[in-house]
């Protein structure tokens, strides 16, 4: 995992812009100068400041409206294509995701917060993608949460069998539609072991749907994250929904069940990895995402 730089180690505007571009490219994204300015390491910049930094940095270029390293210009068309698809597809998937989260938190009372993550949050979503969710859960319930997301996700996906798929989202019964990107127990958040720029960016672009107060508590317990992105201090939650009126009782899910949930979840996860054995690009993408989430990934045993 690449550990990020604090703003104190990125003294100039040009260096901040360049480091932000590299952070985005590790995740497969690129942004317009205006959008990158709003998400820049060390705090927001104007579009004019970003364009000045590009002019002063030979390694950077603007291609098809996106800011990238010159070495990545060949990928701009693909990235632009994803951005255009996002504008078309996200409008349908956002309300679908909100409905799913309402059902998830009603069925799983140990979930304290759910945030939209991945391509749907970052602006590169297309219909063949799955929807990534970040969760904060009660201690001793990480694997129960993983199983809950996948069981309800499968039931939800049965109604969307016509959804386009790729090598990552293809499944035997129904497409992979909802997936747990990051699951944190409450005690793991206060403080987080990860204080680098990649974790700070993950929290910056994620959009709380449920439990925004729990999300805000994570930020207040980890002020070092704001050193990377001061924008976190004023993070809005426009998608937030209220707690459902009825949730299953917590006593149905004692922490002792988490061990059995781990075995079930790990078996299912390894099976899905086996089904991708002939798709090295899909396996590489899974490996990259898991690397960005460590040490919080599930199923990292031998």
N, C-alpha and C positions, 0 to 999 in steps of 0.2 A: 504494500500500500504506500502510495506517495504521500508523505506528510506535507501539509501545506505551509505556506509562509505567512507570518503575521504582517500586518501593515507596516510595522516598524522595520521589517526586513525588506519591504518593497517601497522605497522612499519616493519614487517618481511616479507620475501619472502614466508614463509609457510602460514602466515595469508592471504596474498594476493591471493595465489593459492587457499586456502580453500574457501575464500569468492567468488572467481570467479566461482568455482565449484557449490556453492550454488545458485549463480545468474543464472547459466545455468540450473540447475535442476528445479528452479521455472518455467522456460519456457519449460521444457520437453526435454532438450538437454544435451548432453555430448560430449566432444571433445577428440581427441588424445592429449598426452602431448605436442607435438610440436605445434599443432594448438592452444591449450589453452595458451601456452606461448606467442604466437603472440597477443592474445586478453586479456592478463591478466590485471586485475585492477592495476593501478599504473604504467603501462608501460610494454613493451614487455620483456619476459624472454626467455632464451635459453631452449631447451628441457632438457638439463642436470640439469639446476636449478629447473625446474618443477619436475623432477624425484627425485631430492634431497629433495624437499619439501614434496613429497608424502611419502618418506621413513621416514621423521621426523614427520609426522602427522598421528597418529593412525586412525583417522576418515576417511582417504582417501585410495583409492585403485585403481589400474589399472586392469580392467577386459575387456577381449576381445579387448584390445587396447585402451579403453576409460577410462578417469579419472572421477571417481565418488566418492561420499560418500559411505562408506561400507553399510549403510542402504538402498542404492538404487541399489545394485548389482543385485537384482532380475529383474530390469527393463532394464538391459544392452542389453539383446538380442533384445528387441523391439526397443531400440534406435539405435543399430547397424543395424537392419533391415531397419530403415528409412534412415540411412546414405547410405546404399548400394543402396536403391531405388533412392535416390537423384542422385547418379552418373549416373543412367540409364535414369531417367525421366527429369532432369533439362535441358538437351541439347535441348529437343523439346520445352519446355515451355518458356525458356528464349527468343528466337526470337519471339515467339507468343506474349509475354508480351510487347516487344519493339514495335511491330506493333500496339498493342492495345493502348499503351501510345501515339504514334503518332496520332492516330485517336482521342483519348480523348482530347489532348491539342489543336488540330485543331478545335474541336467542342465546347470547353469550354475555351475561352480566359482569363477567370478569374483565371485559374490555373497557378501558378508561378513555381511550382516544383513538380515532381513526383519521388518517390523513391521506389524501390523494397524492400519489408519487409517480415516478417514472415518466414515460413519454406524454401521458395525458396531462400531467402537471407542467411539464417542461416545454410543451409546444411542438412536439414532433410525433404526435399520435396519428396512426392510420388504422383503418378498420380491422386489419389482420393482427394488430397488437392485442395483448391482454391489458387489463387495468391493474396497475400496481397500487397496493395500499401499505402504508406504514401504521403499525399499531403500538400502543402502550397498554400493557395489561397488568393485572395483579401479579404479585410474586408467585411463582410456582405454577403459572398457567400459560407459559409460552407455547408449549406443544398442543395444549388444548385449543388455544387460539388458532394455531396453524391448521389443525384438523377442522375446526369450525369454519374457517374461511374456505377451505377446500370442499367440504361437504356441501355447504350452502352454495358455494360457487358452482359446483357441479349441477345441483338442482336448478340453479338460476340459468346455467348455460343450456340445459335441456330445452328451454324455450327459445334458444337462439342458435339452433343447429346450422342455420344458413349463414352464420357469421363467417366472413373470409378468414382463412388461417394461413400460417406459415409453419416452418419447421419447429418453432418454439411453441406455438399455440395449438398445434394439431394434437388431439386426444382421441382415444378409441370411441367413446360414447358421445361426447359433446366437446365443442371447442373449449380451450382454456380461456376463460373470460375474466375472472377475478383471481388475483394472486396476492399472497403476502410477500411484500418486498423486504420489510424489516419489522421484526417483532421485538420490542424491548419490555422487560419487566420494569416495574416502577422503581425498584431499588437500583437498577442499572442506569437510571437516568440522573441520579442525584449523588455524585456527578457522573457524567459520561466518561468512559475511558478514552474515547476518541474526542480530541479537541482540535483536529486539523481542518483545513479549508474544505476538504471534500465532505466531511460530516456537516460542517456549517452550511455548505451549499445545499446539501440534501434537505436540511431543515428549512432553508430559505425558500426553495421552490415548491416544497410540499404544501398542500392546501388542506387545512383542517376541515373535516366534515362533521365530526363528532368529538366532543371533549376538548374544545379549544383552550379551556382553562388549564387542563392537564398539560397540553402542549406548551402553554405559556410558562408553566412552572418549570419545565425542562430548560427553557431559555434562561429563566432567572437563576437556575442552579448552575448554569454553565456560561458565565459571562465572557469567558475566553472566546466563545464562538462569535460574539459580537465584535471582537477584535478583527476577525476576518471579514465579517459582513455586518456593519452597524445597522443595515436595513432591517435586520431581525427585530430590532427594538420596536418597530412600528408595523409589525406584520399583521395584515388584516385576515379575516376569516369569512369571506363572502358566501361560502358554500355551507356554513355550519347549520346543522339541524339540531333541534332540541332532543333531549332524552325521550325515548318513547314512553307513553303512559304506562305500558305494561312490559316488564322484563321478566324472564324466568328467574326464579329465586336462586341466589348464590349457593345455597346449600346443596343444590344438585351437582355442583362442580367442585368438589373438594380437591385440594392440590395433589392428593394421593393419586388421582386419575391421570396426572400429567405424565407419569412414567409409561402407562399403557398408551397414551396419546402419542408419545414419542416413538414408540415401536410402530404404531400404525402409520404415523406420518413419515417416518424414515423409510418404511417399506414402500409406500406409495411414491415417495420422491425418487428412490433408487430405481423403481420400475420405470418412471418417466424418463430418467436418464438413460436407461437401457433402450427405450424406444427411440431415442435420439442418437443411438450409437453410429448410425450411418450418415449423420448430419453434423460434421465437424464444426461448421460455422455456428450452429445452434448451441453445441456444447461449449464452444469458446465464449459465446455470449453469456451463457449461464455462469461459467467460471469467472468471467470478468465482473459481473454483477455481484457475485458472492465475495470476490476479493475486495470490492469497494465497501462491503458491509461488515467485514471482519473487524473485531472479534465477536460480532453479534449474530453470525450465521448459525443456522440450525444444521445438524447432521454433518459435522465436520470430523467425525471419528473415522478410524480406518475402515 
